Amino acid sequence: MADRSVRARTFAVWRRVLALSWPIMAEQTTRTLMRTVDIIVTGLFSPAAIAAIGLADLYARLPLRIGLGLGGGAIALSSQDTGSGATRTRDEAITQAIAIGALAGIPFVILGFLLSEYAIAVLGAESEVVRYGSIYLVIIMATAPARHVGLIAARALQGTGDTVTPMVVNVVANVGNVTGSVVLGLGWFGAPRLEIVGVGIATAVANVFTAVVLVAVIASPYRQGSLVRPTDWVIAKQLVAVSTPRVAEGMVATAIDFPFNSLLLLLGTEVNAAYQVGRRLYQQITSPLSRGFNVAASIVIGQSLGAGRPEQARFEGWAIAGLGLATVGVIGVALAIEAHQFVRIFTDDPETVEHAVTFAVAYGIGAPFLVAYIVIAGALQGAGETKIPFAARVSGLFLFYLCFSYVAAVHLGFGPLGIAIGIVCYFVWALLVVTAGYLYSDWAGKAARMMEERGSLGGD
């Protein structure tokens, strides 16, 4: 009887999570498609254009990291307050998160206009790449405030349990971005051929569209959530406290990408290309699922804590991790088994294929550990506990993804295999750290104290 009860509870959680996460998965799939089309279109111009958009995107990830970080704070507070019925503090949190995000985007606008050329040149790019990249970077950075607002508004709505509206808006924006990149970049249907400028304009317009529509949705009477006049400094303090570790986590991950790519290049251009293929293969197939489960875990756990059910929240975290293992974990193992067939979709160069199979197998073997880490990190973030996921990811990236990989690949002579082992060790380590935090830290108590501090307990 007890086993049936656990199974029934688990399946109930799975049904709810799938209902919440499928729109996020659909949205992420179209976002991935958008980036792929941008690369394909710029590839028709010149190799310099591809390099330019790649280097500019290194800087474009900075506002993305801040938007996701602040979005994490918004989803934590809005999900908790939705669960407790505290509409006043929920609306205040949503409004303040959006306002902070818009203000945080202004420095990137200034960076784009004043330092875009230097930012590309300092990376060692040739003059044509600098020219293309600086133009693209100016256009993208000009809409950094809108990018922040769009990300935060989507997460705030998701925190209330509405994952469909952000999906619809983002899918429309992503499809428009793809269409704009093709039409403006290549000059189709009578439009001017703007090449990389057209690709940049398409992305900028999509950013502004997303921000404007999602803010309008929140301000309307048709969805949970509303915009109010910000007055509560306690909520602002909590938003910053919850978001800062997530922002720092993303920034550190971006910073480590630089020396890690240098390590790959040290082993050869084919090794670097092989890693990009192996990683892209994993991301294309499983990343939308993992992201959906991560956000759904934050929503479900946050709302259960808001409703005063910490034991239910703890059970839900484990149940969602099990769902991740049963889906992404199984797909990852299948990817590892059939890696040789998959990587040939991207390249037929024998040396690149050989190394790409090594990396694809590593990501496939590591998939069960990675998805479990992502889910448990999302559960902790729903409680407002972002320091533990920060410690797990940053320590794993530095110790294993970078340092262990370097020692194993260069000093021990394992080459790409050493890096592949380092990647799997990073996933395992990150999972161990967040699991220890989930088991032994007082994340449910922290959520309760935060809600009490901002007056969310017991509703309005």
N, C-alpha and C positions, 0 to 999 in steps of 0.2 A: 504493500500500500504506500509506504513512504517513497519507494523508488518511482511509483507511478506519479505521485505528487510532485516529485522533483522533475520528472520528465514533462509533466503538464506545465509546470512553471517555466521550465526552460524553453519549451516550444512557444509559450505565450510571449516570452521575451523575444525570441527569434522572429515571430510574426510582427511584433511591433517594430523591431529594429529594421527588418526588411522594408516595412511600409515607410519608415522614416528615411532609410538610406538609399533606396533606388533612385529618387530624384537627384541626390547628390552624385551618385555614380554616373547617371546620364549627363549631368552637367560637366563632370570632370572628363568624361569621354569626349565631349565636343570641345572642351578646352584643350585637350591633348591634340585633337585633330587640327585645331586652329594653329598651334605652334608648328605642327608638322607641315601644314600647307604654307605657312610663312617661309619655312626653310626651303621648300620645293620651289616657291615662286622666286625667292631671292637667288636660288641656284641657277635660274634662267638668265640672270643678269651677268654675273661674273663671280669667280671665286672670292674676289675682294669683298663683294656684297655679302656673301655668306659669312666670311670672317668678321665683317663689320657688325652684322646683327648679332652674332655670337658674343662678341666682346661687349657690345652695348647692353646685352641682356645680363651680363655679370653685374652691372650697376643697376639695371632695372629690377633685379631681385631684391634690392635693398628696400624700396617702398613696399614690395610684395611681402617681405618678412615683417615689416612694421604693421601692415594691414592685417596679416594673419594673426600677429600677436595681439593686437587690440581686438580683433574679432574673437580670439579665444577668451578674452576678458568679457566681451559682450555676451557670448553664448553661455558662459558660466553664470553670470548674474541674471540674465534674462530667463534661463531655464530654471534656476532656483526660485526666482520670484514668481514665475508662472506656476510652478508646483505649489507654492505657498499661497497663491492668490493675491500676492502683493502687487497690484497693478501700478500703484503710484511709484514705488521704487523701481519696478521693472521699466516703466516708461522713462524715468529719470536716467537709468543706466543706459538705455538704448540711445537716448538723446546725447548724453555726455560722451559716449563712445564715438558716435558719429562726429561730434564737434571736435574732439581731441584728434581724431583721424584726419579731418580736413586741415586742421592747423599743422599737424605733423608732416603734411605733404608739402607745405610751402617751401621749406629749405631745399627740397629736391627740385622744385621749379627753378630756384635761384642757381643751384648747382648745374642744372641743364643749360641755362642760358649763359652762364659765365665760364664754366669749366669743362664743358662737354668735349671740346677738342683736346684739351690737356689730358682728360680722363682716359681717352682712347690712346693717345700718343704715348703716355707713360707706360703702357703695357708692351711697348716695343713694336707697335704695328707700323706697316709702311704707309706712305702718304695717302694712297688711294683709299686704304682701309680707314685711316683717320678721318678722311673727308666724308665718306659714307657713314661711318659709325657716329660721328659727332652730330650730323644732321638727324639721324634716326633717334639719337639719345635726347636731343633737344625736344623733339616732338613727344616722345614717351614721357619724359620728366615733366613736361608742361601739364600733363593730366595726372600727376602723382596724387594730388588731393582727391580727385575723383576716384582713382584706383583704391585708395584707402577707404573712402566712403562706401564704395560698392561692396568691398570685402566685408566691412564691419556691418553694414546694413543687412547683408545676406546672413551672416552668422547670428545677428540679433533676432531676425525672423525665425531662423532655424531653432534658436533657443526656446521660442514659444511653441515649438512643435510643427511649424509651417515650413516644410522643406520643399513643397511643390512650387510656391510662388518664386523663390530665388532661382529654382531650376528653370522655370519658364523664361524669366527675364534673362538669365545668363545664357541659356541656349539660343535665344533670339539674338543676343549680343554677339555670341561666338559665331553663329552662322553669318550674321552681318559682317563680322570681322573677316571671315574667310572670303565672303563675296567681295568685300571692299578691297582686300589684298590682291585678289585676282584682277578685278576690274580696273582699279587705279594703278596697280603695279604694272600690269601688262598692257593697259590702254584698250581694253575690250569695250564693245558696245558704244563706240564713239567717245569714250572718256579719254582724257590725256594720259599718255604713258609716263607716269611719275616714278616708276621703279621703286627704289627703297623708300623714297618719300611717301609714295602711295601706300606701301605696307605700313609705315609708321602712322599715317593719317587714319587708316582703317582701325588700327589698334586704339588710337587715341579717341576716336569717335565712339568705339565700343565701350571704352572705360567711362566716358561721360554719360552715355545712354544708360548703362547699368546703374550708375550712381543716382541719376535723376529719377529714374523709374522706381527704384527700390525705396528711395526716400519718400517719393509720392505715395507709394503703397503703404508705408508705415504711417504717414500722416493722414491717410484716408480712414474712414470708419469701417472698412470692410475686412480688416485683419486685426489680430491681436497686436497690441503695441501702439504707441502714439508718440508724437513729438511734444515735449513740454519745455517750459523755461527752466534751464538748469539752475538749481539753487543749493544742492546738497553736496558739500565738499567731502563728506565721508564716502559717498559713492565714487566720486572722482579719485579719491585716494585708493579705494579698493580696485578700481579698474586699472590704475597704473601698477599697483602691487601685483595683480594677477597677470597682467600683460607683459611686464618687463622681463621676467624669465623666458617667456616664449619668444619675445623679440630678440633677446640676447642669444637664445638657442639657435634661431635662424641665422643671425649674423655670424656666429661662430662656425656654423655649418658652411656658410658661403665662404668665409675666410679660409677654412681648411681645404676647400675645393682647389684653391690656387696651388699650394705645394703638392697636393695629391696628384693633380694633373701634370705637374712637373715631374713627379716620380714616374708616372706612366710614360711620359715623353722620354725620360732617361732610358727606359727599356726599349724605346722605338716608336715610331709613328704608328706602325701597325698595332702595337699593344694599346696605344691610346684609342685608336679607332675601334679596336675590338672591345674595349671596356664600354665605350659609348653605345655600341651595338648591343652588348649583353645587358647593360643597364636599361636602355630604351626598350628592349624586348620585355623585360620584367615590368617596367612602368606602364607600357602600353596595355599589357594584359591584366595586371593585378592592381595597379595603383588606384584606379577609380573605385574598386571594391574596398581597398584598405582605407581610403579617405572617407568613404561613406560610413564604414563601421566606426571610424574614429569620431566623426561628428555625431553619429547616432549615440555612441556611448556617452559623450558629453551631455547630450540632451536628456537621455533617459536617466542617467545617474543624477544630474543636476535637478531634474524635476522630482525624483524620488526623495532626494535630500530636502528639497523645498517643502515637500508634503510631510516631512518628519518621519521618513521610513528609511533609516540608515542601513538596517539589515537587508531590506529589499534591494537597496542600491548596491550593496556589496555582492549579493547574489547575481544581480543583473550584470555587473562587470565580468564575473567569471563566465556567465552564460554567453555574453557577446564574444568573449575571447574564444569560447568553444565554437561559435559560429564562424569566426574568422579562420580557425584551424580547419574546419570542415569544408571551407570554400577556398580561400586564398592559399591555405597550406597545401591542400590537395592539388590545386592548379600549379603551385610552385614545384612540387615533386614531379608532376607530369612534364613541366617545362624542363626540368633537369634531365629527365629520361630522354626527351625528344629534342634536346638543345641543338644538336647538329642540323636537324631539319629546319628549325626555326631561324637560325642565324643566317642560313643561305638566302633567306628572303631579303636581307639587307646587303649582303656582299658575297662575291664569289672568289675573292682573293684568298688563296690557300692558307697563307700565314695568318691573315686576319681572322679567317674562319676558325682556325685552330685555337687561337687565343680567345676569340669571342665565345666559343663553346665552354672554355674554362670559366669565364666570368658568368655566363648564363647558368651553368651548373651551380656555381656558388650562390647566385641569387635564388635559384630554385630550391637548393638545400636550405638556405637561410630563410625562405619565405614563411614557414611556420613560426619561427622565432620572431621575425619582423612583424608579422600581422598581430601576434599576441602582444608584443610590445606596444604597437600603435593603438590597439584597443584599450589596454590598461592605462596607457598614458592619457588617452581621451577620457577615460573614466575619472582619473585623478584631476584632469583639467576641468571637468564638469563640476567637481567639488571646489574649484578655485585653487587647487594644489598644483602649481606649475613648476615649483623648484625641483621636485623629484624627477620629472621628465627631463628638465634642463640638465640636471646632474648626470642622468643616465645617458643622454645623447652626446653631450659634450665630452664626457670622460671616455665613452666608447669610441667616438670619432678620433680623439687624440691618441688614446692608448693603442687601439687596435687598427682602425681604418687607416691611420697615418703612420704611427711609429712602428707598430708590429709589422705592417706591410713593408715598410722601408727596410727594416732589419732582415726580414725573411726573404724579400725579393733581391736585395743588393748584397748584403753581408753574408747571408747564408746560401745565396746562389739559387734560390728557388724560382726567381723570375716572376712571371705573371701568376703562377700557382701560389706563390707566397702572398701576393696581394689578394687573391681569391680567398685564401684561408683567413687573412686579416678581416675581410668583409664579413665572413660568417661569424668570426669571433666577436666582431662589433655588435652584430644582431643579438647574439647569445648574451653578451654582457649587458646590453641595454635592457633586455627582457629581465634578467636577474635583478637589476637595480630597481626597476619600476615594480616588479613583483614584491620585492622586499618592502618597498614603500607602501604598496597596496595592503600588504599583510600587517605591517607593524606601525605605520604612522597614523596619526589621529586626523586623517583627512575629512572624515565625516564631522568630527567635532569642530574642525576649522571652518567648514561650511556653515555650521550652526552659529558659530560665534560671529562670522561675517554677516549673516542675515540678521542676527540680533543687533549688531552694531548699526546697520543701516535701517532697522525697523521693519524688516520683512517678515518676521515670524508671526504667524497667525493672520496673515493677510492685512488688508487695509481696514 
